[in-house]
Amino acid sequence: MNKKRVISIVATILILCAAVGWCVYEINSSTHASEISLDEAQKLVNEQFDGIAISKASKYIADNNSIYVNDISYGDEKNVILNCKIDTIDVYGAISPRYDEFLSADIKKKNGTMFKSALDFKLEFEEILLESLQSAEKTQKKAKLMLYETKDGFEIYADDAALNAVFGGISDIEKEVSEKKTVIKTMPNGAVEEQKIESTNVVKGFIECFDTRSAIAKPETDKGIAKIWKSIKGDFEVNFLKYDRWKTIFKGLWVTIKLTIFALIIGLFLGILIAFVRSTYLKTTKHGILLRFFNKIAQVYLTVIRGTPAVVQIMIIYFVIFMPLGVDKFISAVVCFGINSAAYVAEIVRGGIMSVDEGQSEAGRSLGFGYMQTMMYIVFPQAFKAVLPALANEFVVLLKETSVAFYIGLGDLMYAGNAIRSATYSPFMPLVAVALIYLVMVMFLTMLVGKLERRLKTDGK
């Protein structure tokens, strides 16, 4: 190895190490927030919680609560974790016993007309709800609030649990009311009757009476490579780790492998049979009726299969032929890809047989072999050795070709990727994962084909 080559390798390694180091630094540096004091944190909470309440009821709750920051700690998302004590009113305790009273109002308004919208209900009952809140007892809660450091400074973020604590249980009220389907109503004669909530306007309007800005987005703190890395990491977790979706990929992979193997067996058997018919017809001068018939059938078969797309073939075979007969999707796919592969195997093997010198056939006959014996023991072994690398490549092509099986709903690798994509609405990660798995399998098979070719070349010397 010359000096220039050594210098080039060392320089490349140093550049790669520097790039990796820079990436690690960028990722780590973007995860830690600047330090702030307890008083600064308290001030930020008091300032930024103003305006979160937007309805009359939630504003009343906000006017009657106090948030105290007890201590702070630092997270790994450029955030400050605030452990807070909250003095508020027990909204849940005051409102939940009166669900049936409020929600039974879906029959009609006080003036006898129906509620036309959620806003209509809200305007009608806000004052009644405020009266209930005025009798609510004081309570204490604990919650964790977050301060995220952004380019514009620290921004507060409260998840559903934190808002529920700050506003006395309104998230619990929203959840329970949204799930209610019936109410218990006392009739004028004193009887108790269960009634179905016919209008969703009442439920929606009731929930809107406690509106807060609970849908505020989590502040964006990442930038540059750290943002890209976090996005990739998040996509990976959602697409593969959540609900063990990676198992779907492996189930699809197993179906793809089985489909490829069974289709290859059919393709080899049928392809070699067709190759014998075609080569026999071309090598002999006297053609019987059966040979001419089978040769014609083989020609039509090769023309049709090689001249039409595999995706069209599998849809015709399953939806037109096999589905009315109740044949399984997997069997239909095996038959389709077996027939498709056989057409290409037949031409590969036929080319190998025709490439064997005619003197080999004459030598076999001089030894007393018949035509079939000469083909089986002399011609075909030589032809098979010559075309084996091409057959191995056909195996690689067949593996990739099976990806169209998802068109008939077969749960192969491509189908698994699409299933995850449909569940997560993430087009990038599932499809890239499927592509990488196919790439790894093809690279592995290509490596085996390369070794086989080198082995045959060595044996031939």
N, C-alpha and C positions, 0 to 999 in steps of 0.2 A: 504494500500500500504506500503510495507516494505521499510526500509532505503536504501538498495542496489538498489532497483528498482528506487527510487527517484534520487539517485546519477547517475545512468545510463542514465535516461532521461535528467537530467540537463547537463551531459557531452556531450550527443548527440546534444543537442540544441546549446551548446557553440561551438562545432566543426563545425556544419552547419553554424552558424553565422560567424565564423572565415573564413570558405571557401568562403562564399558569399562576405565578406569584402575584402578578398584577390583578388577575381575576379573583383570586382568593382575598386579596386586600380589599378590592372593591366591594365584594359580597359582605365581608366582615364589617367594614367601615360603615356600611349602610344599614346595619342592624342595631346600632346603639344610638340612643337619643342623648342630647345634651343634658347635663345635670341642671335641675331647678330646685329651688327651696320649697319648703312646705307652704310658706306664705304665698309664694308665686303660684303654686298649684291651686291653692284655695281661691285666689283672685281669678284665675283663669276659669275655674268651675263656676264661680258666681256670675262672671261676665257671659260665658258662653251658654249657660243653661237658660238665660233669658231668651225668650222667643221660641223655645221648644214647644211650649203649650200654645195651642191655636184655637181650641174651643172654649166655651164659657166654663164648662165643668173642669177641664184640665188646667185652665188659668186659675180657677179657684183653688185647686189642689196645689198648684205651684206657689200661690200666695201664702199657703198655710204649711209649707214645708221648708226645711233648712237642711243643707248638705254640709257636713263637716269632714274635711280631709284629715284622717288620723295619721297615716304614714304613706310613704311612697316607695316604690321599687321600680326597677328598670327591666323591660322585656327585651326580646331579641328581634322585634319588628320596628325598631326605632320608636318605641313607645314608652310612656311612663304609666305605671299601674298605680292607681289611687285607691287605697282602702278607705272607704268612707262610711260614716255613720249618718243616718238620715232620720230626722224627726219629721214625720208626715201624718196624714190622717188615714184611718182604716177605711178606704173607699170600698174595698171588696166586702168587708163586714157590713157596711151600710147598704150596699146595692144588691148583692147576691140574693138576700132573702126576698127581694121584691121583683125578681125576674118575671114571674108569672103575671104580676099586676101590670107591669109595664108592657110586656110583649102581647098580652091579650088585647091590647088596644088595636090590633090589626083588623078587628071587626069593623070599626069606623071611628072617626074623630068625634070630638065633643058635639060638634054641630050636625053630626049625622052623616057626613060624607066620608068616602074612603080616602086613605092616604095614597097620593099619586106618585110619591117619590120618597127616597130616604131623607132628603132635605125637608120634605113636608113633615115627616115624623119628628125630625130633630128640632125644628122650630116649635112644634107643638109641645114637646116634653122637656126641653132644656131647663125651664124654670122649675118643673117638678123634681128633676134630678138634683138641681142646686139645693132645693129644700132638704132633700135626703142627705146631701153631703154636709150640710150645716149641722146635722145631728151626729155626724161620724166622730168616733172616738180618736184620740191621739194614739200614735203607735211609733215604734222605732224599728228601723230596718238597717241592714248592712248590705253594701254593694261595692262592686269594683267598677270604677270608671277608668277610661283610657284617655291619655293625651298623646296624640301622634305628632311627631315633629315633621312638618312639611316645609317646603320652600318659603311659605308665607308665615311661618311660625308654628306654634302648637295649636292643634285643633282637637276638640273634645269628641269622643265617640262613646255612646252608650248602647249596649246591645239590649235585646228584649228583656233579659233578666234584670239589668240595671234600671231600665225605665219602669219596669214593673215595681221595683222596690221604691224608687223615687216618687212614683205617683200612686202609691198605696194599693197596688194590685190590679191596675186597669188591664194589664195584659192577660191576667187570669180571667177577668170578666169578658174580654173580647173572645178568648178561646171558648169559654163555656157557652156564651150566647150564640156564637157562630155555629155551634154544634146542636143547638136546641131545635127540635122539630115540632114539639107540642107544648102546650101550656095548660096549667090547671086553673080553671075559672069557677068562681062561685056564682051560681045563678040566682036571680031574684027570689026564688022560692027556697033558697038555702042549700040546694043540691050542688054537689061538686062534680064538675064535668071536665073531661080532658078534651081539648080542642087542638086541631092541627093548625100550625101557623101557615096560613095560605099565602101571604105576601112576604117576599124577601125584603121589601122596603122598610118594614118595621125593624128587622134584625140589623140591616145596614145602617139605618138611621140611629138606632140605639148605640151601635158601636161608634158612629161618627160623633156622638155627643162627648166622647172622651178623646177626641183626636189630639195627637201630639206629632211632632216631627220624628216619629220612630223609624221612618224609612230613610233616615239620613245615611248616606253612603260612608263606608269606612274610608278615612283619609288615605290618599296615596302618598307613600313615603319613599318608595323605591325609585331608583333611576338607573339608567345605563345598563350595564351588564347584570347588576343585581336584580333589576326589574325583569329582564329577560329570563334569568335563572329562576326567579320565584314563579314566573308565569309557567315555565316548563315544569317545574316541580309540582305546582298546583294542578296543572293539567294531568300529569302522570298519576297523582293521587286520586283525582276524581275519576279518571278513565279506567284505572287498573286496580287500585287498592280499595277504594270505596265499594262496599257490598261484594268484595272478592270478585270483581269483574274480570280479573286475570284468568280465572278459571274458565270463563267463556272462551277466551282466546285459545287455551290449551285443549278444550273440548273440540273446537273447530279445527285445530291443527291435527288432532287425532283422526277426525273424519277425513280431512284432506289426504293424510298419509294412507289410510285404508283405501280410499277411493283410487288413489294413484296406483297402488300395488295391484289391486284387483283388475283395474282397467289395463294395466301393463300385461298381466297374465293373459287376458283375453286378446289384447292386441298382438302379442307375440304368437300365440297359437293360430289365430285367424290370419295374421299377416304372413306367417311362414307357409300356411296352406295355400293362400292365394299366390304367393311367390312361386311355389312349386307348379301350380297350374299355368301361370303366365310364362315361366321359363321353359317348361316342357313344350308348350305350344310354339315358342320361338325357336327352340333347339331342334325340334323334330320336323320332318317334312311331311310325313303321313299323319293326318289329323282325323281321329275318329269323330263321330257325331257328338259323343259326350264331352270330349275335350274341347271341341269348337263351341259347344253350348256353355260349358263352365268358363271358358276363356271370355266369351262375350259378356256373361254375367259379371265376371271380375272387372272387365273394362268399364262397364256401366257403373259398377259399385265405386271404383276408384275415381271416375270422373265426377260423380255426384258428391262423394264424401270430401274429396280434395277441393271441390269447387264451391262449397257452401261453408259459411262460418259455423264454428262449433256451438256458438250460443243459439243459433237458429235450430241446429240439429237437436240440442238437448230440449228445447222448448217443444219441438214437434214430437220427439220421442216420448216426453212425459205427458204433456197436456193433451196431445191428439191420440196417442197410442196406449200408453200405460196407465194414465190416471183413470180413464173409464173402466179399466180392468181391475183397479184397486191395487196396482203394483206400487211398492214402496219407492220413495224418492231416491234413496241411496242406490237401490238396484237399477232404477232407471238411469241414474248418472253413470254407474259402472258400465252398463251396456252401451250407453252413448259414447263415452270416452274410449271404451274398448274398441268399438267399431271405428271410431275416428282415428285412433292410433294405429289400428290394423292396416289402414290404407297407406300410411306412410312407412310402416314396417315392411309391408309387402314390396313396395318399390325399392326400399333399401336392400332387402334380401335378394330381390330379383336382380338388381344391379350387381350384387356380389357374386351371384351364381353365374351371370353372363360374363363376368370378368375372368372367371377361371378358364385357363387355356383348354381348348377342345381336345388337345392331346391327352389330358388327364382322363377324359371320358373314354377315349379310345384305348388308353392303357387299362382301364377297368374292364372294358369289354374283352380285351385280349386275355385277361385273367379269368374269364368265364363269368363275370358279373353281368346280371341283367341291368336294364336301364335304372330301375328303382334302387337296386343295390349300389350301382355306381354313384348315383346321386347321394344316397345316404352315407356311404362309407368313404367316398373319395372327394366328390365335388363340394357337397354341403359343408363338411368340416373346414375346408380351405376358404370357402366363401364366408362362412360365419366368422372366422378369425379376421378376415379382411373388413367386415362390416360391423364388428363388435363396437368400436368407438362411435360409429354413427348411430347404432342402436342405443348406446348409453346416452347420447345427446338427445335422442328422441324421448328417453325417459325424463330428461330435464325439461324438455318442451311440454311433455304431458303433465308434469307436476304444475307448471304455470298455467296450463290450459284449463285445469280443473277449477280455477278461480271463478269461472262463469257459472258454476253449479248453483250459486246463490240465486240465480234468476228463477229457479224452480222452488226456492225456499229451503234448499238443503243446508243444514247447519255446518257448513265447512268454515275454513279460516276466514274467507272474505265475508261470509254471512255474519260471523262473530264480530268482525270489525265494524260492520254496518249496524249491528245490534247495539254495540256500545256507543257508536256515534249518534244513533237515534235517541238513546237514553240520556246522553250528556250534552248533546248539541255541540260537540267539539269535533270538527271535521279533521283537524290536523293530527292529533296524537293517535287515534285508533288506526287511521289509514297508514300513517308512517310505521306504526308497529307491525301491521300486516305486511307492508312492503319489506321491512327489515327481516322478518321471519322468512318470507319467500327468498329474499336475497341470501340469507345464511344457508338455507337448504340448497339453493342452486349452486352457491359457491362450494359447498361440501361435495355435492354430486359432481361438479366440474373438476374438482381436485381428484376425485376417484377416477373419473374418465381420463384425466391426464396421466395418472399413474398406470392405468390400464394400457394406454397407448404406448407409454415408454416400455412397459413390460413386453408387449407384443413386438415392439421394434427390436428389443434385445433378444427375444426368443427367435426372431426371424433371421438373425445374423448367424 
